[in-house]
């Protein structure tokens, strides 16, 4: 709902004006990876700078478990690094020991979950664990002095495509080394990165390995709060671990970010997460969250952690506290499909940078910190300082909610209704979303 705003000081309604970039300049055009092909799209690609590449890892620990991104309460990267998050419902960070885990795969080219149709016996936890575990693989990353383990889900057994988190493979992708996939039967093969998207924390890798079991993909749009789910992975390096719980919440905005120089990862994502109390720990990253039919409904990616103050120091508890987050499989596949075809992915964007509303009032929203020149927001009349209060009629309490409302629910070319507040005035503007730069 919006009320008709009055004219600005010049006597012209602000929603009808064209606003330029507040900085009066244009951002540098994104640089494509050497030799990489660009995805074809009829939509304009905005001149936004891509997230900076991570520096080669310099951690001194010889071994690490790649943590799930840490989200949460005090936000700690799953592997025991504090990840302070600002302005969002839940902050998540990729810690120095990103947790990559996987429950390995095996057998002939079958489809996991094919025997777990509805029914009291077939849909039991035992049946789910037996059917799905072969479609989950252990991903081992070695880069410099770093050694990390994570998980992956077999998307295409014949082609050898495996879905995982970006933070599970980013140290290898940015710093070199080796990437290995192991099945539950003990088969091992070198893997290559087909494509990755740090803004979605999704990557697709490929192996040449016979006998892979292909996971059965579910529909995350049908997931409901309270339903039983199962997480499979290698927490703390314990390959083949199965845990169960329920879906605790849906559409939980979770920001994931690498805040250290030694992680070897460049993940910077905001996800519209499925929250679960199934035990998820460092090492579960990239593994599946499945329903009782054995269908993959999410990719486990982050956990909330508690930091306890002790004098001037903070000791982090990085184990599971029953608050874990998974990327909905519908979103993960949208990115993965693009990565398989082009090696890159694009997402819908408004063309603004946001921060939490810190006006001290009871009214929440996402404050527009800046507007990109030539972006959809600039063309629609957005201005720095505007507060986004609703998108397509849904209230927006903070910056992360605004990001997920655009990225999770829309595609480039979609038209959205954005309600803005500027001072005492309110208006709803129609904005045609554009495509982000390729990942």
N, C-alpha and C positions, 0 to 999 in steps of 0.2 A: 504494500500500500504506500502511496506517496501523496503528498499534498502539493498543490501547485505553488512553486516558489515565486517570490516577487522579483522585481528587477534589481540589478546590482546598482552600484552608485552611479554608473554612467547612464542608467535608465534602460539598459538592455538585459533581458532575461539571461542569466548565466548559462542555462542549459542550451541556449541556442548559439553560444559563442564558440569559436575555434581557439583552443588553447595550445600554445607551443610548448616545446620542452623547456622546463624551468631553467635548465642549464644552458640553453641556447646552442647546443651542439648535437652531434650525432655520435653514437657509440661505434667503436670499431667493428668492422664486419668479422663474423666468426671465422676461424681458420679450420679448414677440414683436415682430418688426419691424412698424412702422406699416403697417396695411392688409394684412398678410400673413395668409393662412389657416393654421390649425393642422392638422396631419395628424391623422386620426382613428385612434385605437388603443384597444383594450379594456384595455390594460395601464396601470398607473399611471405618471404622469410624475413623476419624482423632482424635488425642489426644488433642483436643482443650479444654481449660477450659470453662465451662459454665459461663454465666454472674452471678455475685455474687447474692445470695438471698438478698432480701430487709429485713431490720430489722423491727420488729413489729412497727406499726405506733405509733408515740408519739405526734401527733399534739394536740394542746390544744383546737382547735375549735370543738364545739360539733357537728356541721353540716358542710358539705362541698358538693359542687357539683363536681363530678369527672370531671375534665376538659378534653376536647379533648386534645390530645397531642398538644402542641403549636408549630407551625412551623413558622418560618418566619423571617420577616423583622428584628426584633431585637430578635425575638424568645422569646416568653413568654409562659409558660405553661398555657394552657387555663384558668387556674384559677388564674391568677394574680401572677405568680412567674416568674421572669426573667429566661429565658433559653437560655443562650448564646450558640451559635453553632459555631464550627470552621471548616473551610475547606470544607464545602458543600454548595450546592446551597441554601438550606433552612434548617435551624436547627429547630428541634422541641423538646419540652421537656414536660414531664408529670409533671404538677404542683402539689403543695401540695393538691389542691382541685381537683383532677382529676374529670373530668366531665363525668359522666355516665348518659346517658339519654335514654329514650325509650318512644315511643308512644305505648301504650299498645294494646293488642290483645284480641280477643273474638270470639264468634260464634262457630258453629259446625265445624267439621274437613273439612273445605273447603280450597280452595287455593286462596290467595289474588291475585288480578290482573286478575283473570279469566274473569272478565267482561270488562276489559280495553284493548280490542284489538284495532287495528288501526281504525281510524275513527274520524271525527271531534268532535262528541259528546262524544264517549266512551273514547277517549284519552285526554279529557280535564283535567285540573288541578283538578277540582272538583271530577271527576270520579276517578282519581288516588288517591287522598286523602281518599276518601271513601273506595276504595277497598284495599289499602295497609295498612292503619293505624291499622286495626285489627291484622295484622301479626307482629306488632312492640310492644315490651313489655317494661315495666319499670323494671329496675334492681336496687334493693336497697341493698347496702352493709354496714354492720355495723361491725366494728372491733375496739375493745377498745373504745376510745372516739370518733372515727371517724364514721361519717354517710355520705354516698355518694350515689348519684343516677346516673344512666346511662341508656343506651338503649340496646336492643337486637332484633334480627330478627329470627323468627321461621323458622328453616330449616326443621324439621320433626315433624309435629303435633302429629302423632301417638306415636312416641318414646319420644317426649318432648324435642328434641334437639334445643338449641337456640344459635345462633352465636352472639358474641359480641367482644369488645376489651379486650385484656389482662389487660390493665390498669383500666378497669372497675371492675375487680374482684380480682386483685392481692393482695390488702390489706387483704381481707378475706382469700385468698389462702395461704398467708404467715404468717398472724397473727391471724387467727381464727376469730370467731364471727358468723355472720349469713349472708346469701345471700337469698334475696327474689325476686320473680318475680310477677308482677301484670299486669293484662290485662286491656284493656280499659273499659271492662264491670265491672271492680272492683273485679275480682277474684284474689286471692293471694295464693301463695304456696312457700314453701321453695325450694331452688335450690341447686344443688351440681355441683362442677366443674368436668367435664369429662376430660378435658385436656386444657393446655394453652401453648402458645409459646411467651415468651417475645421478641424474636428476630423478630417476625412478627407482634406483637401486636394483636394477635388473640387468642380467647378463645372460648371453647364450654362448655355450662352449660346445665343442664338437670332438668326438673321439671315433676312432675306427676300432670297434670292439664287437665281436660276434656275441650273440646270446643275450643282448640287452632286453630288459622287460620294460615295455612302454606304460607309463602311468595313464590312468583314465581321468580326464579332466571334467570337473564339475561346473556348476554355475553359481558364482558367488552372489548373484542378485537374489537367489532364493534362500540364502542363509538367514536364520532367525536367531534372536537372542535366546539362550537357554538350551539350544540343541547340543548334543554330545559331539565332540570332535576329538581327533587323534593327531598328535604331532610325532613325526619320525625324524631322527637325525642322530648326530654323534656328539651329544653334550659332553664337554670335558674330555673329548677324544674317545668316548665310549660308543663305538660304532654299533649301529643297529638298535639304539635305544628307542623305545616306544612309550609315550606318555599320553594320558587322556584327560579330558576336562570338558568344559562347556564353552560356548560362545558367550562372553561376558558383556560385550557391547559391539555395536556396529558404527561405522562412519566416525571413528575416533581419529581426529587429525593428529598425526605424529610427524615431527620434524626430525630428520636424521642428518647428522653433520659430522664430518671429520674435523676435530679441533686440535689435532696434534700433527707435528711434522714427521713423526716416525711411523705412522700407520701404513704408509704406502698406498693409501686409498684416497680417492677424490670424491667420495659419495657426498652429495648434498641434495637430499630429497625430502619431500613432504608427501606422506601417503595417507590415503583415506582408509585407515586400518581396521581390520577385524581384531578385536581384543579377546583374548582367551586366558583362562586360568590353567590350561594344560601346561605342565612344567616345561619351560623353554630356558635353555642356558647357553652360554658360549659354546659354540660348536653346532648349534641347531640352525644357524644361518643358511638359507637356501633350501632347507628341507621342507617337505609338504605338511600342510594342515589339511586333514581329510575328514569327510563325514562318514557315517556308518555304512554307506554304500561303497566306501573305498574310493570315492571321487575326490580329487584334489580341489579344495575350495580356496586355498591361500598358500603363500610362501612365507614361512616364518622368517622374520627379519629383525625384530627389535624386542627389547625387554625393558621394563622399568626397574630401576635399582635404587636402593636407599643409601644415602651417604650420612654417616654419623659424625658429628663434630666432636673433636677431642682436643681441647685447647685451641690452638691455632691451626691444627691439622684436621683433615677430613679423611676418615677411613671409609672406603666404599665397600658395600656388600653387593657383589656383582652376581650372586646366585639368584635363582628364580624366587620371586615373591608372589607368584600367581598373577602377574600382570605382563602378559606377552602380547606382541603385535605381529600380524601377518598381512602381507600385501594381498588384497583380493585377487583371485586368479583371473577374473575378467580383465582387470587392469594390467596384471603381469603379462597376460597373453597379448594384449594390444601392443605392448612394447616389444615383446619377444618376437611376434610375427614380423614386425618391421626390421628388427635386428637380423633375423634369418634371411630376409629378402635383400636388404641393402647394407647391413652392418651398422646402421644408424637408426635413430628414432626421433620423431618430432611429436610435440604435444600442443594442445590449445593454449594460447596465451592472450592476456589482455594488453600487456605492455606497460606494466607499472611495477614499482618496487613498493613493498608494504611494510608497515610496522603496526604493532598493537596500539589501540587507542588508549592513550595515557592522559586523557583530559581530566581525569579525576571525577567524572560524572558517572551516573549509573547507566548511561547509555554505552553499549559496547559497539565494537566495529573494528574495521581494518583501515588504518590511516594510510593514504597514498603518500609515500615519501617522495617519489619522483615519477615522472611520466616520460616514457621513451618517445623520442621524436619519430613521427611517422607511424606510430603504433595504433592499434584499434582504439585504445583508450584516448590517445591524443586526438584522433579524428572524431571521437564521440564527445569531446569536450571535458575530459577529466583534467584536474588540476592538482598539483601538490598541495596537501593539506586537506583534501576531500576525505570523507570517511565513508567507506562502503558498509552499508548496514544490511543489505539483502541482495541476493542473487536469485533471479527467477522466483521471487516471493519467499525464499527461505532466509531466515535471519542469519546474519554473519556476525558471530561474537568476537572473532579475532582474525589475525592475518592468515594463520594456517588453515582456518575454515574457508577463507576466501580462495586460497590456492587449491585446496582439494575440491571445492565446488566447481572450479573451472576445469582442472585437469582430470578429475575422476569421472565427472558427469558429462563432459563435452568433448568435441573434436574440432579441429581447425575447420572454419567455415560455418560453424553453428552461430546462431544469433541468440544472445542472452540479454535479459533485462537486469540491469544493475541499478540498485537504488543508492543514491549518494546523499550525504548531508554536507552542506557547506555553510558553516555558521548556523543561522536559524532557518536556512532554506533547505528544502528536500526535493529531489526530483528523481525520476526513474528514466534511465537512458538505455537505448537499444545499441548493443555493441556486437559487431561481427568479429568473431575470434580469428586470429591468424595462427600461423604455425611457428613454433619455436625454431631456433637453429638446430640442425641435426646434432645428435649427441656425439 
